[in-house]
């Protein structure tokens, strides 16, 4: 018994010795920041240094729930997610279906559609900003078709966020295409052959076989898309002027493209560290709630 215990202890010690470097790095760069940011959300700064913190309890959370600009940014984030996630899933799926056949040059087209996903987001944002400004290619084409676009797409509060969403959908659709392609190629051909023998049409095969088997990929894209929307910063920073153009909402002057990620950055930039940390935890709760709801909804349909 003692020999077996000693051997097991030695095996566990050996295993932990190999795991220790990873656990040390994981704790230092992930666990510690999570715990410290929770403490930070219960504090407010004194001066411009993060060292001068004063414990204030739930004051930051109370102020956050009374902050009209935060609720506006959250509303605009949900709007942005509704623009990007369904469109991104649809476009990615259409590209995957198109390229999951014997089309000549399909490998070339797969590479071409995936390439924008590799490019730096800041660079892509600046390029689209040039296309969307007055005199840019997109605005010039729309004016030629009879649409008045004074100030450009990004200068109009009604078109600024949809324009950014369009650019991000086109950039990220290649990644979703690869995910859908991998899932499509793992569906056995025998399943479709059996359905055709039973008299199923091509649309019925797509609806009752292909789509249900692609739900895990859709769920993954919904969850990651929600997280990306709540943390959106780079494209707003690159394509807009401080989250503008501005709109009037009641007594408040608000940015039409100031999403939660950019709003959080602005608070951190203004040395409101505790307030920004509290906002990050509220957004974490929102993300988890939406992800669980989407997971439950898709599993319920199975």
Helices and strands as residue ranges (DSSP letters): H 2-26, I 27-31, H 32-40, E 43-45, E 53-55, H 59-65, H 68-99, H 106-118, H 121-132, H 137-144, H 160-185, H 189-197, H 202-205, I 206-210, H 211-213, H 215-230, H 234-239, E 246-249, E 252-255, H 260-269, H 273-300
